[in-house]
Amino acid sequence: MENMINLTIDGVAVSVPAGSTVLEAARAANINIPTLCYLKDVQQIGACRLCLVEIEKQRGLPAACVMPVAEGMIVRTNTPKLREQRKINLELLLASHNRECTSCVRSENCELQALCREYGVKEYPYDGAKKDTSIDLLSPSVVRDNSKCINCRRCVAACNNVQEIGAIGVSNRGFKTVIGPIYGRSLADTSCVNCGQCITACPVGALHEKESIDEVWEALGDESKYVVVQPAPAVRASIGEEFGMEMGVAQTGRLVAALRRLGFNKVFDTNFGADLTIIEEGTELIQRLGDKNAVLPMITSCSPGWVTYCEKFYPEFIPNLSSCKSPHEMEGAMVKTYFAEKMGIDPKSIVVVSVMPCVAKKYEADRPELANDGMKDVDIVITVRELARMIKQAGIDFARLPEEKFDAMLGESTGAADIFGATGGVMEAALRTVYEKVTGNTLDKVDFTEVRGTTGVKEATIDLNGTKVNVAVAHGTANAKKVLEAVKSGEKTYHFIEVMCCPGGCVTGGGQPIVSSKDLQYIDLKAVRAKALYNEDAGKKLRKSHENPEIKAIYENFLGEPGGHKAHHLLHTTYSAKTKYEV
């Protein structure tokens, strides 16, 4: 049996496993202790000194996040002394902080701001010298504003401990401490893969996405432009959170209605692009499996952060990458070719806007490899957070919108496309199609539960009429590293690997709504948002990509055979090795 420790917190008897911290014990008893530097399962360093507690018969005020529990311990979390000390610590943080809160992207969703309200901070008694006010704007995806940094190191932990990339670190000591890349470099000149996990880890406005809202408004206001929008699968799983709606419930119909009211000429669905991706990727996998000289394992290429990670950290695996473009890039290519041709629209007048759960998509859209005839497949990428700001700017009451449907031609999708946003979803969607194409049998049970869930690395063996196919799923680049190293050493033999750059997949991408560290103590964000997508999938009549009637039509009327010359020209690409640090 697990060894349990009994203690008392604010008069409440608590029993927790040995090795727990006082903070964990308090949370187990639904007693809130404020934190700033603490991030569950990511970092506990006691740096911010806000989780201070009083422990009977102990001197000083220890930090609850690093204080282990002991049998019979008596803890107090809410005394006049503690409240006063926490207020002083907040005032000290504000002394060097850029307090232009009204213009800050994190205003009203800032953990520092929220704690200052809770503890009645109304003045700045320790006002002093401010931090460096330079802003790093060179990254295509992430903006760094160190004037708002509070040295909590949560971004450092996310980058180093979760993703194991190491683009951000700590330099100097004391007041001169700087959080950022080494030698004062820009993020653009580092090993950064643009995943944005540093953004979602940051409790303040020191890190945020490079905003493209003004570009979208400008395009919508230009009568010479035909502006098309497409939201990714994971967007419907999270957009409601920005308007106080229940977490884990997809808001697909209201999302469509909101986009239509913003003035877009067409509201298409990246899910269509996801179904298209499965047809092309599945065909590529089948071809590789049937060619003894083909490079295996084949690895998915839907996640731009993962592709960049591969280019920078494991270039020897570039030949393993699927040549397929990601779903929104495929969708963009079809908008500017197939749709433009059918509608008689000059493709040069079309502006394709992608709403993504990911900030790496901003970098991806600018890749020269992802263009046709000198035109980018996707012109502008905005995050879920940016879309929410646009909806609010337009005065749209999202929660009261009616449910509407995507526009036809490039808006139909199957359940297989919905699950693209969760780790394991691309793999499962591909297996549904590949199984039927290879075996000729109808797949009655379409749920490949072996590749679902939030375990860091998942494995399965699929029997395709006697051909055993070994597959693996990894989410987060640290887990991708484990899989790639196992393949390199010969420890593991796979035929097909799915990699998503962000932990949990797109549902917790760097462009998703930011959830406070306080709330993250009580929910598994990856699982809750993924549930919304699996529910969408389960509710669809068609759940296999190759059953999508619009997909069938686009091959019959435009693309020809999957993997054929025209499809390859428009829907596939190449990648190349990149250095971790620019000279």
Secondary structure, 3 states (H helix, E strand, C coil): CCCEEEEEECCEEEEEECCCEHHHHHHHCCCCCCCCCCECCCECCCCCCCCECEECCCCCCCECCCCECCCCCEEECCCHHHHHHHHHHHHHHHHCCCCCHHHCCCCCCCHHHHHHHHCCCCCCCCCCCCCCCCEECCCCCEEEEHHHCCCCCHHHHHHHHHCCCCCCEEECCHHHCEEECHHHCCHHHCCCCCCCHHHHHCCCCCEEECCCHHHHHHHHCCCCCEEEEEECCCHHHHHHHHHCCCCCCCCHHHHHHHHHHCCCCEECCHHHHHHHHHHHHHHHHHHHHCCCCCCCCEECCCCHHHHHHHHHHCHHHHHHECCECCHHHHHHHHHHHHHHHHHCCCHHHEEEEEEECCCHHHHHHCCCCCEECCEECCCEEEEHHHHHHHHHHCCCCHHHCCCCCCCCCCCCCCHHHHHHHCCCHHHHHHHHHHHHHHHCCCCCCCCCHHHCCCCCEEEEEEEECCEEEEEEEEECHHHHHHHHHHHHHCCCCCCEEEEECCCCCHHHCCCCCCCCHHHHCCCCHHHHHHHHHHHHHHCCCCCCHHHCHHHHHHHHHHHCCCCCHHHHHHHECCCCCCCCCCC
